[in-house]
Amino acid sequence: MRRAGRRASAGQAMVELALVAPLFVMVITGIVVLGIGVFYQQQLTNAAREAARYASIHSATAQCPTNSKLEPMPAPKSYAPCDTPASGWPFMTAAGRSLLFGLPPNDVKVAACWSGYRHDVTNAYDAPPPGDYVISSTTVTIPSTFTQCTIGGADPTTNPNTIGCNNGLAATTVDQASNLSEGSGRIVANTVTAYACYVWSPPLAGFLLIPETVTLRSVVNEPIERQQ
């Protein structure tokens, strides 16, 4: 009787283990995968922040500026294109990737676009914010509207999830301003928006309804600063 009772108890424990163990493994796996995703997202935020900071500081007055697709109006006397969209912004991209940990740097894509005020009548970019300005002892009212740039046809500050993550992001940027912070004594309020992304293949993809790939994205916006 005692042996039969012990066998029944052991069998019951095995059945309970068989029922509970898969749920336990699923929960642990989900926590680990989620933790990795959060860590990678933080790394991308660091990359976007460093890229935006680099582009902000290396503006039109820098010796090697990180350039918009639009030339500064008016261009500083020392201005010369250096870190250009056509070349994929190698210096800004390197700055964004420099602090990555745990991610393959070459798989992290970095892009940027420039925004600013445009004159409401002439649509001239690099316009000052709307207001009254004294020009040659005459007060002039300048009407202007801040216009946000786009990457991949989308505003990265409000709709980044529709932007892809592949090579050639520079070709899809539409700038609304240059990398100018001020010119001829007038203040402009241009900003740079840096976008970083990474296509992640989670471990155990397909398990726990985990997709095969997840595109992680991060966006950071910075005002343009005068360096010299």
Residue frames as qw, qx, qy, qz and C-alpha x, y, z in Angstrom:
[[0.000, 0.886, 0.464, 0.000, 0.00, 0.00, 0.00],
 [0.292, -0.811, 0.088, 0.499, 2.80, 2.38, 0.93],
 [0.411, -0.173, 0.589, 0.674, 4.73, 1.63, -2.25],
 [0.231, 0.588, 0.675, 0.381, 1.65, 2.17, -4.35],
 [0.114, -0.931, -0.289, 0.190, 0.99, 5.49, -2.59],
 [0.370, -0.622, 0.301, 0.621, 4.55, 6.63, -3.20],
 [0.375, 0.128, 0.683, 0.614, 4.35, 5.71, -6.87],
 [0.110, 0.787, 0.580, 0.179, 1.07, 7.59, -7.23],
 [0.236, -0.892, -0.075, 0.380, 2.58, 10.66, -5.54],
 [0.402, -0.384, 0.489, 0.672, 5.66, 10.59, -7.79],
 [0.307, 0.395, 0.714, 0.490, 3.48, 10.21, -10.85],
 [0.009, -0.902, -0.428, 0.049, 1.35, 13.13, -9.79],
 [0.319, -0.758, 0.161, 0.546, 4.47, 15.29, -9.30],
 [0.400, -0.075, 0.632, 0.660, 5.72, 14.38, -12.77],
 [0.191, 0.664, 0.652, 0.313, 2.38, 15.33, -14.32],
 [0.155, -0.933, -0.216, 0.244, 2.36, 18.66, -12.47],
 [0.398, -0.541, 0.372, 0.641, 5.95, 19.34, -13.56],
 [0.371, 0.222, 0.697, 0.573, 5.04, 18.56, -17.17],
 [0.074, 0.826, 0.535, 0.165, 2.18, 21.05, -16.97],
 [0.265, -0.923, -0.070, 0.270, 4.04, 23.85, -15.16],
 [0.603, -0.334, 0.357, 0.631, 7.53, 23.62, -16.68],
 [0.406, 0.442, 0.493, 0.630, 6.56, 24.82, -20.20],
 [0.097, -0.928, -0.301, -0.195, 4.75, 27.83, -18.76],
 [0.545, -0.745, 0.099, 0.372, 7.75, 28.63, -16.57],
 [0.588, -0.065, 0.438, 0.677, 10.16, 28.37, -19.50],
 [0.248, 0.687, 0.479, 0.487, 7.90, 30.56, -21.64],
 [0.259, -0.952, -0.163, 0.016, 7.73, 33.28, -18.98],
 [0.592, -0.575, 0.262, 0.501, 11.51, 33.25, -18.41],
 [0.532, 0.206, 0.507, 0.646, 12.19, 33.30, -22.14],
 [0.106, 0.843, 0.406, 0.337, 9.79, 36.19, -22.65],
 [0.390, -0.897, -0.011, 0.209, 11.45, 38.20, -19.87],
 [0.615, -0.332, 0.388, 0.601, 14.93, 37.58, -21.32],
 [0.413, 0.437, 0.526, 0.602, 13.91, 38.53, -24.87],
 [0.070, -0.932, -0.311, -0.171, 12.09, 41.62, -23.63],
 [0.512, -0.761, 0.109, 0.382, 15.13, 42.65, -21.61],
 [0.571, -0.050, 0.459, 0.679, 17.40, 42.29, -24.64],
 [0.239, 0.687, 0.497, 0.473, 14.98, 44.40, -26.71],
 [0.258, -0.951, -0.162, 0.047, 14.89, 47.16, -24.09],
 [0.588, -0.536, 0.276, 0.539, 18.70, 47.16, -23.90],
 [0.486, 0.225, 0.522, 0.664, 19.04, 47.39, -27.69],
 [0.060, 0.863, 0.412, 0.286, 16.49, 50.22, -27.77],
 [0.411, -0.867, 0.015, 0.283, 18.55, 52.13, -25.22],
 [0.585, -0.237, 0.428, 0.647, 21.67, 51.63, -27.34],
 [0.337, 0.553, 0.530, 0.548, 19.85, 53.02, -30.38],
 [0.159, -0.955, -0.249, -0.028, 18.76, 56.06, -28.36],
 [0.528, -0.646, 0.229, 0.502, 22.42, 56.66, -27.46],
 [0.523, 0.114, 0.536, 0.653, 23.36, 56.39, -31.14],
 [0.148, 0.781, 0.463, 0.391, 20.68, 58.87, -32.25],
 [0.339, -0.918, -0.106, 0.177, 21.62, 61.28, -29.44],
 [0.555, -0.458, 0.343, 0.604, 25.32, 61.22, -30.32],
 [0.424, 0.351, 0.560, 0.619, 24.59, 61.66, -34.04],
 [0.010, -0.897, -0.381, -0.224, 22.27, 64.61, -33.37],
 [0.447, -0.824, 0.049, 0.344, 24.79, 66.22, -31.03],
 [0.576, -0.165, 0.442, 0.668, 27.58, 65.80, -33.58],
 [0.285, 0.558, 0.533, 0.569, 25.50, 67.34, -36.38],
 [0.199, -0.932, -0.304, -0.002, 24.33, 70.14, -34.09],
 [0.477, -0.725, 0.181, 0.463, 27.87, 71.15, -33.10],
 [0.409, -0.143, 0.580, 0.690, 29.41, 70.62, -36.53],
 [0.376, 0.778, 0.433, -0.256, 27.15, 73.19, -38.16],
 [0.586, 0.760, 0.144, 0.241, 27.81, 75.51, -41.11],
 [0.011, -0.939, 0.303, -0.164, 30.49, 77.45, -39.22],
 [0.807, -0.416, 0.397, 0.135, 32.56, 74.36, -38.38],
 [0.036, -0.607, 0.660, 0.441, 35.73, 73.49, -40.24],
 [0.135, 0.018, -0.932, -0.336, 34.17, 70.19, -41.30],
 [0.522, 0.015, 0.267, -0.810, 30.40, 70.72, -41.16],
 [0.262, 0.231, 0.937, 0.017, 27.81, 67.97, -41.26],
 [0.142, 0.123, -0.309, -0.932, 25.72, 69.14, -44.17],
 [0.570, 0.458, 0.507, -0.457, 22.07, 69.32, -45.08],
 [0.558, 0.375, 0.603, 0.429, 21.06, 68.91, -48.71],
 [0.158, 0.933, 0.255, 0.199, 20.39, 72.66, -48.76],
 [0.527, 0.272, -0.194, 0.782, 23.19, 75.22, -48.86],
 [0.261, -0.585, -0.452, 0.620, 23.20, 77.79, -46.02],
 [0.183, 0.675, 0.352, 0.622, 21.55, 81.13, -46.90],
 [0.483, 0.786, -0.386, 0.002, 23.73, 83.11, -46.66],
 [0.931, -0.011, -0.248, 0.266, 26.71, 80.78, -46.51],
 [0.496, -0.803, 0.169, 0.285, 29.51, 81.66, -44.05],
 [0.317, 0.829, -0.430, -0.166, 32.74, 82.77, -45.71],
 [0.130, -0.495, 0.859, -0.015, 34.57, 79.66, -44.49],
 [0.810, 0.103, 0.419, -0.397, 31.80, 77.27, -45.48],
 [0.347, 0.413, -0.765, -0.352, 32.78, 74.15, -47.39],
 [0.912, -0.108, -0.095, -0.385, 30.74, 70.92, -47.61],
 [0.008, -0.528, 0.831, -0.173, 32.47, 68.13, -45.71],
 [0.219, 0.063, 0.946, -0.229, 30.28, 65.47, -44.05],
 [0.390, 0.155, -0.297, -0.858, 27.69, 65.25, -46.82],
 [0.785, 0.130, 0.390, -0.464, 24.46, 63.30, -47.43],
 [0.738, 0.528, -0.353, -0.229, 25.89, 62.03, -50.72],
 [0.355, 0.440, -0.791, 0.232, 28.64, 60.26, -48.77],
 [0.695, -0.380, -0.605, -0.079, 26.23, 58.98, -46.12],
 [0.340, -0.833, 0.197, -0.390, 27.47, 61.39, -43.42],
 [0.788, 0.117, -0.545, 0.261, 30.50, 59.23, -42.48],
 [0.197, 0.293, -0.541, 0.763, 31.58, 61.41, -39.54],
 [0.550, -0.266, 0.184, -0.770, 28.11, 61.81, -38.05],
 [0.906, -0.044, -0.334, -0.255, 27.43, 58.10, -38.53],
 [0.627, 0.198, -0.610, 0.443, 30.72, 57.17, -36.85],
 [0.112, -0.311, 0.457, -0.826, 29.87, 59.45, -33.93],
 [0.748, -0.195, -0.008, -0.634, 26.47, 57.80, -33.55],
 [0.922, 0.032, -0.383, -0.047, 27.94, 54.31, -33.63],
 [0.314, 0.551, -0.600, 0.487, 30.87, 55.11, -31.34],
 [0.325, -0.337, 0.614, -0.636, 29.04, 54.38, -28.07],
 [0.852, -0.026, -0.277, -0.443, 27.20, 51.24, -29.17],
 [0.176, -0.383, 0.875, -0.238, 27.63, 48.18, -26.98],
 [0.499, 0.117, 0.827, -0.233, 26.30, 44.75, -27.83],
 [0.647, 0.663, 0.282, -0.248, 25.12, 45.75, -31.30],
 [0.672, 0.115, 0.399, 0.614, 27.04, 45.29, -34.57],
 [0.048, -0.599, -0.028, 0.798, 27.83, 48.93, -35.48],
 [0.007, 0.148, -0.629, -0.763, 27.63, 48.42, -39.24],
 [0.085, -0.431, -0.869, -0.227, 24.07, 47.12, -38.91],
 [0.072, -0.712, -0.459, 0.526, 22.90, 50.30, -37.17],
 [0.340, 0.542, 0.409, 0.650, 21.71, 52.79, -39.79],
 [0.208, -0.601, -0.277, 0.720, 21.97, 56.52, -39.09],
 [0.256, 0.548, 0.447, 0.659, 20.37, 59.39, -41.01],
 [0.148, -0.503, -0.351, 0.776, 19.45, 63.01, -40.37],
 [0.209, 0.654, 0.480, 0.546, 17.39, 65.83, -41.76],
 [0.232, -0.126, -0.233, 0.936, 17.26, 69.57, -41.09],
 [0.043, -0.760, -0.635, -0.132, 14.23, 71.71, -40.24],
 [0.252, -0.222, -0.154, 0.929, 13.66, 75.42, -39.86],
 [0.267, 0.690, 0.369, -0.563, 11.52, 78.45, -40.61],
 [0.365, 0.276, 0.594, 0.661, 10.46, 79.26, -44.16],
 [0.116, 0.202, 0.021, -0.972, 9.24, 82.66, -45.32],
 [0.456, 0.435, 0.698, -0.341, 5.47, 82.50, -45.78],
 [0.482, 0.764, 0.028, -0.429, 5.56, 84.52, -49.03],
 [0.361, 0.707, -0.564, -0.227, 8.80, 83.63, -50.77],
 [0.993, -0.095, -0.038, -0.061, 9.19, 80.15, -49.22],
 [0.393, 0.668, -0.538, 0.331, 12.84, 81.00, -48.62],
 [0.851, -0.354, -0.356, 0.154, 14.46, 78.66, -46.12],
 [0.563, -0.074, -0.320, 0.758, 16.81, 79.66, -43.26],
 [0.139, -0.687, -0.183, -0.689, 14.34, 82.41, -42.41],
 [0.023, 0.187, -0.639, 0.745, 14.22, 83.85, -38.89],
 [0.028, -0.462, -0.851, 0.249, 11.26, 83.10, -36.62],
 [0.025, 0.735, 0.471, 0.488, 8.21, 85.31, -37.25],
 [0.391, -0.699, -0.314, 0.510, 8.39, 88.77, -35.74],
 [0.216, 0.973, 0.024, 0.072, 9.45, 92.38, -36.19],
 [0.780, -0.162, 0.094, 0.598, 13.10, 92.99, -37.03],
 [0.019, 0.932, -0.085, -0.353, 15.08, 96.22, -37.37],
 [0.754, 0.170, 0.378, 0.510, 16.94, 96.16, -40.67],
 [0.352, 0.270, 0.171, 0.880, 18.92, 99.29, -41.64],
 [0.058, 0.108, 0.345, -0.931, 16.97, 101.35, -39.07],
 [0.563, -0.042, -0.299, -0.769, 13.69, 100.10, -40.54],
 [0.503, -0.076, 0.763, -0.399, 11.32, 97.76, -38.73],
 [0.493, 0.191, -0.663, -0.530, 10.39, 94.85, -40.96],
 [0.751, -0.112, 0.470, -0.449, 7.77, 92.23, -40.13],
 [0.254, 0.335, -0.862, -0.283, 8.82, 88.77, -41.28],
 [0.851, -0.056, 0.178, -0.490, 6.09, 86.11, -41.61],
 [0.349, 0.405, -0.841, -0.080, 7.51, 82.62, -41.39],
 [0.895, -0.215, 0.045, -0.389, 6.42, 79.11, -40.47],
 [0.318, -0.497, 0.807, -0.004, 8.49, 76.31, -38.97],
 [0.846, 0.296, -0.261, -0.359, 8.61, 73.37, -41.37],
 [0.700, -0.406, 0.587, -0.034, 9.70, 69.89, -40.30],
 [0.270, 0.495, -0.745, -0.356, 11.96, 67.80, -42.52],
 [0.932, 0.012, 0.129, -0.338, 11.19, 64.22, -43.50],
 [0.102, -0.444, 0.876, 0.158, 13.05, 60.92, -43.86],
 [0.078, 0.115, 0.975, 0.172, 11.61, 58.23, -46.07],
 [0.238, -0.421, -0.547, -0.683, 8.52, 60.36, -46.67],
 [0.553, -0.657, -0.511, -0.030, 7.63, 60.60, -42.97],
 [0.151, -0.816, 0.267, -0.490, 8.15, 63.09, -40.17],
 [0.606, 0.111, -0.722, 0.315, 10.62, 61.26, -37.91],
 [0.053, -0.200, 0.543, -0.814, 9.50, 63.21, -34.84],
 [0.613, 0.012, 0.286, -0.737, 5.88, 62.05, -35.07],
 [0.920, 0.226, 0.087, -0.309, 5.76, 59.02, -37.36],
 [0.040, -0.651, 0.741, 0.158, 9.09, 57.16, -37.29],
 [0.656, -0.046, 0.743, -0.126, 7.54, 53.69, -37.52],
 [0.751, 0.603, 0.241, -0.118, 6.93, 54.07, -41.25],
 [0.203, 0.839, -0.487, -0.130, 10.58, 54.85, -41.99],
 [0.952, 0.172, -0.248, 0.048, 12.64, 51.96, -43.28],
 [0.530, -0.727, 0.421, 0.113, 15.97, 50.74, -41.99],
 [0.878, 0.247, 0.262, 0.315, 18.30, 50.09, -44.88],
 [0.465, -0.241, 0.246, 0.816, 21.23, 51.63, -46.70],
 [0.157, 0.347, 0.484, 0.788, 20.54, 54.80, -48.62],
 [0.154, -0.745, -0.587, 0.277, 18.40, 56.62, -46.06],
 [0.204, -0.464, 0.070, 0.859, 20.22, 59.83, -47.01],
 [0.033, 0.118, 0.643, 0.756, 18.61, 59.67, -50.44],
 [0.211, -0.600, -0.742, -0.214, 15.12, 59.72, -48.89],
 [0.264, -0.538, -0.397, 0.695, 15.62, 62.81, -46.73],
 [0.165, 0.737, 0.359, 0.549, 13.84, 66.04, -47.59],
 [0.394, -0.269, -0.341, 0.810, 15.42, 68.99, -45.79],
 [0.017, 0.885, 0.432, 0.169, 13.57, 72.20, -45.05],
 [0.186, -0.965, 0.185, 0.027, 16.61, 74.13, -43.84],
 [0.620, 0.538, -0.486, 0.300, 20.39, 74.08, -43.90],
 [0.749, -0.315, -0.420, 0.403, 22.87, 73.46, -41.08],
 [0.185, 0.506, -0.112, 0.835, 22.99, 77.21, -40.36],
 [0.363, -0.519, -0.630, 0.450, 22.59, 78.59, -36.84],
 [0.015, 0.872, 0.192, -0.450, 22.86, 82.25, -37.70],
 [0.599, 0.266, 0.382, 0.652, 23.93, 84.35, -40.64],
 [0.180, 0.503, 0.160, 0.830, 24.75, 88.01, -41.28],
 [0.048, -0.157, 0.447, -0.879, 23.88, 88.84, -37.71],
 [0.669, -0.164, -0.091, -0.720, 20.39, 87.33, -37.84],
 [0.365, -0.194, 0.861, -0.295, 19.29, 84.44, -35.71],
 [0.676, 0.040, -0.521, -0.520, 17.66, 81.39, -37.27],
 [0.624, -0.315, 0.569, -0.434, 16.21, 78.47, -35.36],
 [0.713, 0.305, -0.569, -0.273, 17.22, 75.54, -37.52],
 [0.695, -0.388, 0.550, -0.252, 17.23, 72.09, -35.97],
 [0.388, 0.352, -0.821, -0.227, 18.64, 68.68, -36.89],
 [0.854, -0.163, 0.245, -0.428, 16.75, 65.44, -36.39],
 [0.117, 0.444, -0.884, -0.086, 18.84, 62.28, -36.14],
 [0.902, -0.001, 0.007, -0.433, 17.31, 58.88, -36.84],
 [0.004, 0.441, -0.897, 0.019, 18.91, 55.57, -35.85],
 [0.882, 0.018, 0.023, -0.470, 17.50, 52.11, -36.55],
 [0.061, -0.391, 0.918, 0.012, 18.42, 48.44, -36.28],
 [0.816, 0.009, -0.346, -0.464, 16.72, 45.32, -37.64],
 [0.296, -0.425, 0.784, -0.344, 16.86, 42.82, -34.78],
 [0.713, -0.013, -0.642, -0.280, 16.35, 39.07, -35.05],
 [0.568, -0.544, 0.394, -0.475, 15.22, 38.05, -31.55],
 [0.042, 0.257, -0.963, 0.067, 16.48, 34.76, -30.13],
 [0.209, 0.270, 0.920, -0.194, 13.94, 31.92, -30.35],
 [0.354, 0.235, -0.176, -0.888, 12.03, 33.85, -33.02],
 [0.557, -0.062, -0.676, -0.479, 8.75, 32.10, -33.72],
 [0.442, -0.286, -0.793, 0.307, 8.45, 30.95, -30.12],
 [0.133, -0.558, -0.510, 0.641, 5.97, 32.74, -27.89],
 [0.342, 0.842, 0.411, 0.078, 4.67, 34.54, -30.98],
 [0.306, -0.695, 0.235, 0.607, 8.00, 36.42, -31.23],
 [0.652, 0.739, 0.014, -0.168, 8.33, 37.77, -34.81],
 [0.878, 0.199, 0.061, 0.431, 11.27, 36.81, -37.00],
 [0.432, 0.214, -0.055, 0.874, 12.53, 40.41, -37.11],
 [0.193, -0.865, -0.405, 0.225, 11.81, 43.57, -35.16],
 [0.413, 0.551, 0.037, 0.724, 12.83, 47.02, -36.43],
 [0.439, -0.664, -0.345, 0.497, 14.00, 49.18, -33.54],
 [0.308, 0.671, 0.181, 0.650, 14.05, 52.95, -34.10],
 [0.395, -0.646, -0.325, 0.567, 15.08, 56.07, -32.18],
 [0.283, 0.735, 0.236, 0.570, 14.81, 59.78, -32.97],
 [0.437, -0.584, -0.250, 0.638, 16.53, 62.75, -31.31],
 [0.275, 0.845, 0.249, 0.385, 16.07, 66.42, -32.23],
 [0.550, -0.451, -0.118, 0.693, 18.70, 69.10, -31.50],
 [0.199, 0.961, 0.076, -0.177, 19.02, 72.85, -32.23],
 [0.731, 0.468, -0.056, 0.493, 21.86, 73.88, -34.51],
 [0.492, -0.793, -0.011, 0.359, 24.74, 75.54, -32.66],
 [0.410, 0.870, -0.232, 0.142, 27.37, 77.96, -33.91],
 [0.909, -0.176, -0.105, 0.364, 30.85, 76.51, -33.48],
 [0.568, 0.094, -0.022, 0.817, 33.12, 79.43, -34.38]]
